Amino acid sequence: MSLEKINQVCWGILGCGDVTEVKSGPALRITDRSYVAMVMRRNSIKAEDYALRHNVPDWTDSIDILLQNPVLNAIYIATPPSTHAEYAIKAMEAGKNVLVEKPMALSTSECDAMREAVERTGKKLCVAYYRRALPRFEKLKECVFSGAIGTPNFVEIRHLLPSASKPPQNWKLNPSIGGGGYFWDMQTHTLDWLNYVFGAPQSVQSATETSLDLNGTEKLVSFIAKYGTTSAIGLCCYASDRNEERVTVHGTEGSVSMSFFSPSPVVLQRGEKVEEISLPDPAHVHQPFIERVVAHFLDNEENPCSVGEGRHVNFMLNSIFDRQ
């Protein structure tokens, strides 16, 4: 009996790096109607170790073996962005639905190739901008549109990191692999949330500065994105003296704010009245999003983050960094 007939998503994980240890891998296993049957990593020792530690029944160091496994009907691609387009297209051509990590690809042309593969193969693809589904992010969105702050006028984005900060994965500061540096790795979540809440921007303007200390990746990024009557203004510096990060939506009658990259209450302020709304993240932060992915794959529910939405983020990245 096929897995589709018993109404289950049977995953193969392509790439078993840090993101799969706590954030996504366990969530794929414990979500209802979701099962991880095989993992793949180029290092066979690490692949076997991951499978044993996470109770996954099979492992391989071959992409072809993973993609041709008839037991699997979905592939989660958790490799660096430079490989996303190639692997996603191969997976769909092998008859698998796909969940691909963010950013969706390195360029809009790669996003277009992925969208063409979706149309050609009839398979489904979701982009793992999982913060959309977290309760505190949904609450932030609700506050924007419920009238709690009046009419939203502009969104203020601040992200500062000390100059000595370095990500644990070296490829995150290698533009040929990750697309850029900290902004590409982290602020893509913010750009996606803006698009999720306000729609695709009408225009994007920016100023950027790179640093040799950060392997030639972004040191300073400032941008203004126009969303109808609302604008988003970002200031991100990765050579600061402090670690500071917050997104604030300012309205005609108040404001609402929250940290995006660390647990934080939603802070709603109207005049002198301040309300803190605590909505803790789940232990495995991808789980609410994966629940929506499973419903999309099995029940044809709405795609929680489509190819077109993933492409919007890459379009904004291209606009901010003046790339084609």
C-alpha positions in Angstrom: 0.0 0.0 0.0 1.4 3.4 -0.9 2.1 6.0 1.7 -0.3 8.4 -0.1 -3.1 5.9 0.5 -2.5 5.7 4.2 -2.3 9.5 4.2 1.2 10.0 5.5 4.2 12.2 4.4 7.3 10.0 4.3 10.3 12.3 4.4 13.9 12.0 3.3 16.2 14.6 4.7 18.8 15.9 2.3 21.5 17.4 4.5 21.7 16.8 8.3 23.3 20.0 9.6 22.6 22.0 12.7 19.1 23.2 11.6 17.9 19.6 11.6 19.2 18.7 15.0 16.5 20.5 17.1 14.6 23.0 14.9 13.3 20.8 12.1 14.4 17.2 12.2 12.5 16.3 15.4 9.5 18.3 14.2 9.3 16.2 11.0 9.2 13.1 13.1 6.7 14.1 15.7 4.2 16.0 13.6 1.0 14.0 12.9 1.0 12.1 9.6 4.7 12.9 9.2 7.5 10.3 9.2 11.2 10.4 8.5 12.4 7.2 6.7 15.9 8.2 5.4 18.5 10.8 5.8 21.4 11.7 3.5 24.7 13.4 4.2 27.8 13.3 2.1 29.9 12.1 5.1 28.6 8.5 5.6 29.8 8.4 9.2 27.9 11.5 10.1 24.8 10.3 8.2 24.8 7.1 10.1 25.4 8.9 13.4 22.4 11.2 12.8 20.1 8.3 11.9 21.1 6.4 15.0 20.7 9.4 17.3 17.3 10.4 15.8 15.8 6.9 15.4 15.7 7.2 11.6 15.6 3.7 10.0 17.8 4.3 7.0 20.6 6.6 5.9 22.8 7.1 2.8 25.7 9.3 1.5 24.2 9.3 -2.0 21.7 11.9 -3.3 20.6 9.5 -6.0 19.9 6.7 -3.6 17.8 9.1 -1.5 15.8 10.5 -4.4 15.1 7.1 -5.9 13.9 5.6 -2.7 10.3 4.5 -3.5 9.3 4.7 0.1 9.8 8.5 0.2 7.2 10.9 -1.1 8.7 14.1 0.1 12.2 15.6 0.5 13.4 18.2 3.0 16.4 20.1 1.6 18.5 21.4 4.4 21.7 22.1 2.5 23.4 25.5 1.9 21.4 27.8 -0.5 23.8 27.3 -3.5 22.4 23.8 -3.9 18.7 24.5 -3.3 17.6 24.9 -6.9 19.5 21.9 -8.2 18.4 19.5 -5.5 14.8 20.8 -5.4 14.4 20.3 -9.2 16.0 16.8 -9.0 13.7 15.8 -6.2 10.5 17.0 -8.0 11.7 15.2 -11.2 12.0 12.1 -9.1 8.3 12.5 -8.1 8.8 13.9 -4.6 7.2 17.0 -3.0 9.7 19.4 -1.5 10.3 21.5 1.5 13.4 23.6 0.9 15.3 25.7 3.4 15.5 29.5 3.2 16.5 31.5 1.3 14.8 29.6 -1.6 17.9 30.0 -3.9 20.7 32.4 -4.7 18.9 34.3 -7.5 15.5 35.0 -8.9 16.5 33.0 -12.1 17.1 29.9 -9.9 13.7 30.6 -8.2 12.1 30.8 -11.7 13.7 27.4 -12.6 12.2 25.9 -9.5 8.8 27.3 -10.3 9.0 25.9 -13.8 9.8 22.5 -12.3 6.7 22.7 -10.0 4.5 23.5 -13.1 6.2 20.8 -15.2 6.2 18.0 -12.7 3.0 18.8 -10.9 4.8 18.4 -7.5 4.5 20.7 -4.6 7.2 22.9 -3.1 7.2 24.9 0.2 9.9 27.3 1.4 10.8 27.0 5.0 10.1 30.5 6.3 8.8 28.8 9.5 8.5 32.0 11.6 5.3 32.7 9.7 3.5 30.0 11.7 4.9 30.6 15.2 2.2 31.9 17.6 4.0 35.1 18.6 4.5 36.0 14.9 0.9 35.4 14.2 0.0 37.5 17.2 2.2 40.3 15.9 0.4 40.1 12.6 -3.0 40.2 14.3 -2.0 43.3 16.3 -1.1 45.1 13.0 -4.5 44.5 11.4 -6.9 44.3 14.4 -6.9 48.0 14.9 -4.9 47.7 18.1 -2.3 50.3 16.8 -4.6 52.1 14.5 -3.5 52.3 10.9 0.1 50.9 10.4 2.4 53.6 9.0 5.8 52.1 9.0 7.9 49.2 10.2 11.2 49.8 11.9 13.8 47.0 11.7 17.0 47.1 13.7 19.7 44.4 13.8 23.1 45.0 15.3 25.8 42.4 15.9 29.3 42.8 17.4 32.1 42.9 14.9 33.7 39.8 16.6 30.6 37.7 15.9 31.1 34.8 13.5 28.5 32.1 12.6 29.4 28.5 13.5 29.1 27.5 9.8 31.8 29.1 7.7 29.6 29.0 4.5 27.3 31.6 6.0 30.0 34.2 5.3 30.7 32.8 1.8 28.5 34.6 -0.8 29.1 31.9 -3.4 27.5 29.4 -1.1 25.1 31.4 1.1 24.4 34.4 -1.1 25.9 36.9 1.3 26.5 37.1 5.0 24.4 37.8 8.1 21.7 39.8 6.3 21.2 37.0 3.7 21.2 34.3 6.5 19.0 36.1 9.1 17.1 39.1 7.6 15.5 36.9 4.9 13.1 35.9 7.7 12.2 39.5 8.3 11.8 40.3 4.6 9.5 37.2 4.2 7.4 38.3 7.2 7.0 41.8 5.7 5.8 40.2 2.4 3.6 37.8 4.3 1.9 40.6 6.2 1.9 43.5 3.7 2.2 41.7 0.3 5.0 42.2 -2.3 6.7 45.6 -2.1 6.1 48.2 -4.8 9.7 49.5 -4.5 12.9 48.9 -2.6 15.8 51.3 -2.1 19.0 50.6 -0.2 22.5 51.5 0.7 25.0 48.7 1.6 28.6 48.5 2.7 30.8 45.3 2.8 33.8 44.5 5.1 36.9 42.4 4.5 36.7 41.4 8.1 33.4 39.6 7.2 34.9 37.9 4.1 33.6 40.7 1.9 30.0 40.2 3.0 27.6 42.9 4.2 28.8 45.1 7.1 26.0 47.7 6.9 22.6 47.4 5.2 19.9 50.1 5.2 16.8 49.8 3.1 13.3 51.2 2.6 10.6 49.0 1.1 7.3 50.5 0.1 4.1 48.5 0.8 1.2 50.6 -0.4 0.6 53.1 2.5 3.1 51.4 4.7 6.9 51.5 4.5 9.5 49.3 6.1 12.8 50.9 7.2 15.7 48.7 8.0 19.1 49.4 9.6 21.4 46.4 10.0 25.0 46.6 11.1 27.3 43.6 11.7 30.2 45.6 13.0 28.6 47.1 16.1 29.5 47.2 19.8 26.4 45.3 20.8 23.8 42.6 20.1 20.5 44.3 19.4 17.5 43.2 17.3 13.9 44.3 17.1 11.0 44.8 14.7 8.5 47.5 15.6 5.3 48.3 13.7 4.3 51.9 14.2 0.6 52.9 13.8 -1.5 56.0 14.2 -2.6 55.0 17.7 0.3 52.9 19.0 3.0 50.5 18.2 3.7 46.7 18.5 7.2 45.2 18.7 9.1 42.0 19.1 12.5 40.4 18.7 12.6 38.1 15.7 15.6 35.9 16.5 15.3 35.3 20.2 12.3 34.4 22.4 10.4 37.6 23.1 7.0 38.8 24.3 4.9 40.8 21.9 4.9 44.4 23.3 1.8 46.4 22.5 1.9 50.1 23.4 -0.9 52.7 23.2 0.0 56.0 24.8 1.2 55.2 28.3 -0.3 51.8 28.4 2.1 48.9 27.7 0.9 45.3 27.4 3.3 42.3 27.1 1.9 39.2 25.5 3.9 36.0 26.1 3.6 33.3 23.6 6.6 30.9 24.0 8.1 29.2 21.0 7.6 25.4 20.8 10.6 23.2 21.6 11.0 22.4 17.9 10.3 25.8 16.2 9.6 24.4 12.7 6.7 22.2 14.0 3.8 24.6 13.5 5.0 25.4 10.0 5.6 21.7 9.2 2.0 20.9 10.3 0.9 23.3 7.6 3.2 21.7 5.0 1.8 18.3 5.8 -1.7 19.6 5.4 -0.7 21.2 2.1 0.9 18.0 0.8 -1.9 15.6 1.9 -5.1 17.7 2.0 -4.4 20.4 -0.6 -4.6 23.1 2.1 -3.1 26.4 1.3 0.7 26.4 0.7 2.2 27.9 3.9 5.0 29.6 1.8 4.9 29.1 -2.0 7.4 29.4 -4.7 6.2 32.8 -5.6 6.4 34.0 -2.0 9.9 32.6 -1.7 10.9 34.4 -4.9 9.7 37.7 -3.5 12.4 37.5 -0.9 15.1 36.8 -3.5 13.7 39.7 -5.5 14.1 42.0 -2.5 17.6 40.7 -1.9 18.6 41.4 -5.5 17.1 44.9 -5.2 18.9 45.6 -1.9 22.2 44.4 -3.2 21.8 45.7 -6.7 22.0 42.3 -8.4 20.3 40.9 -11.5 
